[in-house]
């Protein structure tokens, strides 16, 4: 006859408690997790470690007994956090499945390291095997990479005449983003300004922001000196200088009168 030896399994596995030979009258205790307690080779699917005892008789009705201990190794939980991640293009996130009892890792990316650095969209998971050969499978986590919005103030004059205004803006974003102008706090793609200064617009796409700015100037009309009336007689010759006094004029007639405005 041959009895089962003590054995170890991973949680979720089953083991055959076989006793071979011409034996009869089997009685296994406890009966918990056994497929049958009255046969020679019941199957046990234990949730935790357990000792089984068995009584039986041989062909001449001689009694025998034996025992077998089953060690159940738990499955180590791999919980990749967070379940859903998103970050701006150019950033990254690290998923780490390290646990002291693991001897090997296989990531969905093909990596065999305990941790991976993720920079692209996708679904990520890992399978790890511990020192007892038990296989742990992580949850699957999703990664979304958010693009930065393009923020450029449209080409426009950078000044306006005193008493007037100027429209500045950006192209209406697709998909919509959050827009914020400063100063002023407007949230529209375009704004009307009538005060000189530095204007900055910031766009935010979920968590990713970009900005642009422009200096706006106010223009004033030129200041002209007032001309006074004067009379000149030929044959004197003058040239007109509006900025000087007295004005100098050139004339072919007897009398030329220059009137200031």
C-alpha positions in Angstrom: 0.0 0.0 0.0 1.1 3.6 -0.4 -0.1 6.6 1.6 -0.2 10.2 0.6 2.7 12.4 1.9 2.3 15.8 3.5 1.9 18.3 0.7 1.6 22.0 0.0 -0.6 23.7 -2.5 -1.6 27.3 -3.4 -4.9 28.7 -2.4 -7.6 27.7 -5.0 -5.8 24.4 -5.9 -6.9 20.9 -5.1 -4.9 17.8 -4.1 -5.7 14.1 -4.3 -5.3 12.2 -1.0 -4.7 8.9 -2.6 -4.1 5.6 -0.8 -3.3 2.8 -3.2 -3.6 -0.9 -2.5 -6.3 -3.4 -1.6 -7.8 -1.3 1.2 -11.4 -1.0 2.3 -13.6 0.7 4.9 -12.1 4.2 4.5 -13.1 6.9 7.0 -11.6 10.3 6.6 -11.9 13.0 9.3 -12.5 15.9 9.2 -14.7 15.7 6.2 -14.4 19.4 5.4 -13.4 20.3 1.8 -13.3 16.6 0.9 -15.0 15.2 -2.2 -15.8 12.1 -0.2 -14.9 10.7 3.2 -15.4 7.0 2.4 -13.1 6.4 -0.5 -9.4 5.8 -0.7 -8.5 8.8 -2.9 -10.7 11.7 -2.1 -9.9 15.2 -3.5 -9.4 18.0 -1.0 -9.9 21.7 -2.0 -9.0 23.4 1.2 -9.2 27.2 1.8 -6.5 26.9 4.6 -4.0 24.4 5.9 -5.5 21.3 7.4 -4.6 17.9 8.9 -6.6 14.8 7.7 -6.8 11.5 9.5 -7.9 8.3 7.9 -8.9 4.8 9.2 -9.2 1.8 6.9 -8.7 -2.0 6.8 -6.8 -4.4 4.6 -8.0 -7.5 2.8 -7.9 -9.6 6.0 -9.7 -6.9 8.0 -6.7 -5.6 9.8 -7.1 -2.0 10.9 -4.8 0.8 9.8 -4.6 4.6 10.2 -2.7 7.4 8.8 -2.7 11.2 8.5 -1.7 13.8 6.0 -1.1 17.5 6.4 -1.9 19.9 3.6 -0.3 23.3 3.7 -2.2 26.0 1.8 -0.2 29.0 0.7 -2.2 32.2 0.3 -2.3 34.1 -3.0 -0.6 37.4 -2.5 -2.8 40.3 -3.5 -1.3 42.8 -6.0 -3.2 46.0 -5.9 -1.9 48.5 -8.5 -3.0 52.0 -7.5 -4.7 54.1 -8.6 -7.2 52.1 -10.7 -7.4 54.9 -13.2 -4.6 57.4 -13.8 -4.3 60.4 -16.0 -1.5 62.9 -16.4 -0.2 65.5 -18.8 1.8 64.5 -21.9 5.5 64.2 -20.9 4.8 63.1 -17.3 4.8 59.5 -16.1 3.5 57.2 -13.4 5.2 54.2 -11.7 3.3 51.0 -11.0 5.1 48.9 -8.4 4.3 45.2 -7.7 7.2 44.5 -5.4 6.7 42.0 -2.6 9.4 40.1 -0.9 8.0 36.6 -1.6 7.8 37.1 -5.4 10.5 35.5 -7.5 9.4 36.6 -11.0 7.2 39.2 -12.7 5.6 39.4 -16.1 4.0 42.7 -17.0 1.5 43.3 -19.9 4.2 45.5 -21.4 6.6 42.5 -21.5 8.8 43.9 -18.7 10.1 41.4 -16.0 10.9 44.1 -13.5 9.0 44.5 -10.2 8.0 48.0 -11.2 7.4 49.8 -14.5 7.3 53.5 -15.5 4.3 54.3 -17.7 4.2 57.3 -20.1 1.5 56.3 -22.6 -2.2 55.5 -22.8 -3.2 51.9 -22.2 -4.2 49.1 -19.8 -1.6 47.7 -17.5 -1.4 44.5 -15.4 1.2 42.1 -13.9 1.4 38.4 -13.1 3.8 37.5 -10.3 5.0 34.1 -9.0 6.1 33.7 -5.4 8.7 31.4 -4.0 6.1 28.6 -3.5 5.1 28.8 -7.2 1.8 30.4 -6.4 0.6 32.8 -9.1 -0.8 36.3 -8.3 -2.6 38.4 -10.9 -3.0 42.1 -10.4 -6.0 44.1 -11.2 -5.9 46.0 -14.5 -5.3 49.7 -14.3 -6.1 52.2 -17.1 -3.9 55.2 -18.0 -5.0 58.3 -19.9 -2.4 60.8 -21.2 -3.9 64.3 -21.5 -2.6 66.6 -24.2 -1.6 70.1 -23.5 -4.0 72.7 -25.1 -2.4 75.0 -27.7 -2.6 78.5 -26.5 -1.5 81.3 -28.9 -2.9 84.8 -29.0 -4.0 85.5 -32.5 -1.9 88.0 -34.5 -3.4 91.4 -33.8 -2.3 95.1 -33.4 -0.7 95.6 -30.0 -2.1 99.2 -29.6 -5.2 101.3 -29.8 -5.9 105.0 -30.0 -6.9 106.8 -26.8 -10.6 106.6 -26.4 -11.0 103.5 -28.4 -10.6 99.7 -27.8 -9.0 96.5 -29.2 -10.2 92.9 -29.5 -7.6 90.2 -28.7 -8.2 86.5 -28.5 -7.3 82.9 -29.2 -8.8 80.3 -31.5 -11.9 78.7 -30.0 -10.5 75.4 -28.6 -11.7 71.9 -29.7 -12.5 70.1 -27.4 -13.6 72.9 -25.1 -11.2 73.9 -22.4 -11.3 76.2 -19.4 -10.2 79.7 -20.4 -9.1 82.4 -18.0 -7.9 85.9 -18.9 -5.9 88.1 -16.5 -6.5 90.8 -15.6 -10.3 90.7 -15.8 -11.1 87.1 -15.2 -13.0 86.6 -18.6 -13.6 83.0 -19.7 -14.3 83.6 -23.4 -11.9 83.0 -26.4 -11.9 86.7 -27.2 -12.0 89.9 -25.1 -12.2 93.6 -25.7 -9.5 95.8 -24.0 -9.5 99.5 -23.5 -6.8 99.8 -21.0 -3.1 99.4 -21.7 -1.1 96.7 -20.0 0.0 93.0 -20.0 -2.8 90.6 -20.8 -2.3 86.8 -20.2 -4.7 84.0 -21.2 -4.5 80.5 -19.7 -6.1 77.3 -21.0 -6.7 74.2 -18.9 -7.5 70.8 -20.4 -8.6 68.8 -17.3 -5.3 69.2 -15.5 -2.9 70.4 -18.2 -2.4 74.2 -18.7 -0.7 76.5 -21.1 -0.7 80.2 -21.5 0.3 83.2 -23.7 0.5 86.9 -23.1 0.7 90.2 -25.0 1.5 93.8 -24.1 -1.1 96.3 -25.2 -0.2 100.0 -25.6 -2.4 103.1 -25.8 -1.5 105.6 -28.6 -2.0 109.4 -28.3 -2.4 111.9 -31.2 0.7 114.0 -32.0 0.8 117.6 -30.5 1.2 120.4 -33.1 2.4 123.9 -32.2 -0.1 126.7 -33.1 0.7 128.9 -36.1 0.1 132.7 -35.9 -1.1 134.8 -38.8 1.6 136.7 -40.7 2.0 138.7 -43.9 4.9 138.7 -46.2 5.7 140.9 -49.2 7.5 140.0 -52.4 10.3 139.7 -53.3 11.0 138.1 -49.9 11.0 134.4 -49.9 10.2 132.2 -46.9 9.6 128.5 -46.3 6.9 127.3 -43.9 8.0 125.6 -40.7 4.9 124.8 -38.5 7.1 124.0 -35.6 9.0 127.3 -35.5 8.2 130.8 -34.8 7.8 133.0 -36.7 6.8 130.7 -39.6 8.8 131.0 -42.7 6.9 131.0 -46.0 7.7 131.0 -49.7 5.4 133.1 -51.9 5.2 134.3 -55.4 2.3 136.7 -54.8 2.4 140.2 -53.5 1.0 139.2 -50.1 0.8 135.7 -48.6 -1.1 135.2 -45.4 -0.4 132.0 -43.4 -3.1 131.2 -40.8 -2.3 128.9 -37.9 -4.6 126.0 -37.1 
